[in-house]
């Protein structure tokens, strides 16, 4: 009977030890609001300024072409479309304007996509670094489309992540 009791006690101790181990090894999880982190990232803010400058520069080019078109259009109107050279010149400038506008819109779209990709790539790396440094098992991204249906506010580390990635970006962390 001593062996049976010894086995039972041993199994009980093993089970308790296993439960304690399981409880202490629970995964550390949290989530971030992806849009808030993205919008709060200083790199995004810098790229927004660069993009605005580029876009404004492109718009000035179009404005200049548009002014030329208006001037020629009014000249043709006042002459009742008698000067064929002006009409041809107007048609060529209009085609140039339409093509330039299309190209500049494409450039804006490409630049936006490039900047967004660079921001997301850097943001993801910083979140990964944060997770490793703070021993998280999982950091989920919440974007409001159902990927996280519910999580308590106590698991929201959006502010901490935003502060961390901005510190990393600035080189202060």
C-alpha positions as CSV (number, residue, x, y, z in Angstrom):
1,X,0.0,0.0,0.0
2,X,2.9,2.3,0.6
3,X,3.8,2.2,-3.1
4,X,0.3,3.1,-4.1
5,X,0.3,6.1,-1.8
6,X,3.7,7.1,-3.0
7,X,2.6,6.9,-6.6
8,X,-0.6,8.9,-5.9
9,X,1.4,11.6,-4.1
10,X,3.9,11.6,-6.9
11,X,1.2,12.0,-9.5
12,X,-0.5,14.7,-7.5
13,X,2.7,16.6,-7.1
14,X,3.5,16.2,-10.8
15,X,-0.1,17.4,-11.7
16,X,0.2,20.4,-9.4
17,X,3.6,21.2,-10.8
18,X,2.3,20.9,-14.3
19,X,-0.7,23.2,-13.5
20,X,1.7,25.8,-12.0
21,X,3.9,25.6,-15.0
22,X,1.0,26.0,-17.4
23,X,-0.3,29.0,-15.5
24,X,3.0,30.7,-15.4
25,X,3.7,30.0,-19.1
26,X,0.4,31.5,-20.3
27,X,1.0,33.5,-23.5
28,X,1.4,37.3,-23.1
29,X,-1.1,38.8,-25.6
30,X,-2.2,42.3,-26.5
31,X,-3.6,44.2,-29.4
32,X,-3.0,47.6,-31.2
33,X,-5.3,49.7,-33.2
34,X,-3.5,49.6,-36.5
35,X,-4.9,52.8,-37.9
36,X,-4.0,54.8,-34.8
37,X,-0.5,53.5,-34.8
38,X,-0.1,54.2,-38.5
39,X,-1.5,57.7,-38.1
40,X,0.6,58.4,-35.0
41,X,3.9,57.3,-36.6
42,X,6.3,60.2,-37.1
43,X,7.6,58.6,-40.3
44,X,4.1,58.8,-41.8
45,X,3.9,62.5,-40.8
46,X,7.2,63.2,-42.5
47,X,6.1,61.4,-45.6
48,X,2.8,63.3,-45.6
49,X,4.8,66.6,-45.7
50,X,7.0,65.3,-48.5
51,X,4.0,64.1,-50.5
52,X,2.2,67.4,-50.0
53,X,5.2,69.3,-51.3
54,X,5.5,67.0,-54.4
55,X,1.8,67.1,-55.1
56,X,1.8,70.9,-54.8
57,X,4.7,71.1,-57.2
58,X,2.9,68.9,-59.7
59,X,-0.2,70.9,-59.4
60,X,1.7,74.1,-60.2
61,X,2.9,72.5,-63.4
62,X,-0.7,71.7,-64.3
63,X,-1.9,75.1,-63.3
64,X,0.7,76.7,-65.7
65,X,-0.5,74.5,-68.6
66,X,-4.1,75.2,-67.8
67,X,-3.4,79.0,-67.8
68,X,-1.9,78.6,-71.3
69,X,-4.9,76.7,-72.5
70,X,-7.3,79.3,-71.2
71,X,-5.3,82.1,-72.8
72,X,-5.3,80.4,-76.2
73,X,-9.0,79.4,-75.8
74,X,-10.0,83.1,-75.2
75,X,-7.8,84.2,-78.1
76,X,-9.5,81.7,-80.4
77,X,-12.9,82.8,-79.2
78,X,-12.2,86.5,-79.8
79,X,-11.0,85.7,-83.3
80,X,-14.0,83.5,-83.9
81,X,-11.8,80.5,-84.7
82,X,-10.2,82.0,-87.8
83,X,-6.5,81.4,-87.0
84,X,-5.8,77.7,-87.8
85,X,-2.3,77.9,-86.2
86,X,-3.8,78.9,-82.9
87,X,-6.5,76.2,-83.1
88,X,-3.8,73.6,-83.8
89,X,-1.6,75.0,-81.1
90,X,-4.6,74.8,-78.7
91,X,-5.3,71.2,-79.6
92,X,-1.7,70.2,-79.1
93,X,-1.5,72.0,-75.7
94,X,-4.8,70.4,-74.6
95,X,-3.5,66.9,-75.5
96,X,-0.3,67.7,-73.6
97,X,-2.2,69.0,-70.6
98,X,-4.5,65.8,-70.5
99,X,-1.4,63.5,-70.8
100,X,0.6,65.5,-68.2
101,X,-2.4,65.4,-65.8
102,X,-2.7,61.6,-66.2
103,X,1.1,61.1,-65.6
104,X,1.1,63.4,-62.6
105,X,-1.9,61.6,-61.1
106,X,-0.1,58.3,-61.6
107,X,3.0,59.7,-60.0
108,X,1.0,60.8,-57.0
109,X,-0.5,57.3,-56.7
110,X,2.9,55.6,-57.0
111,X,4.4,57.9,-54.4
112,X,1.6,57.3,-52.0
113,X,1.8,53.6,-52.4
114,X,5.6,53.6,-52.0
115,X,5.4,55.7,-48.8
116,X,2.6,53.6,-47.4
117,X,4.6,50.4,-48.0
118,X,7.8,51.9,-46.4
119,X,5.8,53.1,-43.4
120,X,4.1,49.7,-42.9
121,X,7.3,47.8,-43.3
122,X,9.1,49.9,-40.7
123,X,6.1,50.0,-38.4
124,X,5.8,46.2,-38.5
125,X,9.5,45.8,-37.7
126,X,9.2,48.1,-34.7
127,X,6.2,46.2,-33.4
128,X,8.0,43.0,-33.8
129,X,11.0,44.4,-31.9
130,X,8.7,45.7,-29.2
131,X,7.0,42.3,-28.9
132,X,10.4,40.6,-28.5
133,X,11.8,43.1,-26.0
134,X,8.6,43.0,-23.9
135,X,8.2,39.2,-24.2
136,X,4.9,39.1,-25.9
137,X,3.7,35.9,-27.5
138,X,1.1,37.6,-29.7
139,X,0.4,41.2,-30.6
140,X,-2.8,41.4,-32.6
141,X,-3.7,44.2,-35.0
142,X,-7.2,45.6,-34.7
143,X,-8.4,47.5,-37.8
144,X,-12.1,47.6,-37.2
145,X,-13.0,45.0,-39.8
146,X,-13.7,42.1,-37.5
147,X,-10.2,40.7,-37.1
148,X,-10.6,41.2,-33.4
149,X,-14.2,41.1,-32.3
150,X,-13.5,41.8,-28.7
151,X,-10.6,42.4,-26.4
152,X,-10.6,44.2,-23.0
153,X,-9.1,47.7,-23.0
154,X,-6.4,46.5,-20.6
155,X,-5.0,44.5,-23.6
156,X,-4.8,47.6,-25.8
157,X,-1.2,48.7,-26.2
158,X,-1.7,51.1,-29.0
159,X,-0.3,54.1,-27.2
160,X,2.8,52.1,-26.0
161,X,3.4,50.9,-29.5
162,X,3.1,54.3,-31.0
163,X,5.4,55.8,-28.4
164,X,7.9,53.0,-28.9
165,X,8.0,53.1,-32.7
166,X,8.4,56.9,-32.7
167,X,11.3,56.6,-30.2
168,X,12.9,53.9,-32.3
169,X,12.4,56.0,-35.4
170,X,14.0,59.0,-33.8
171,X,16.8,56.8,-32.5
172,X,16.1,57.5,-28.8
173,X,15.3,53.9,-28.0
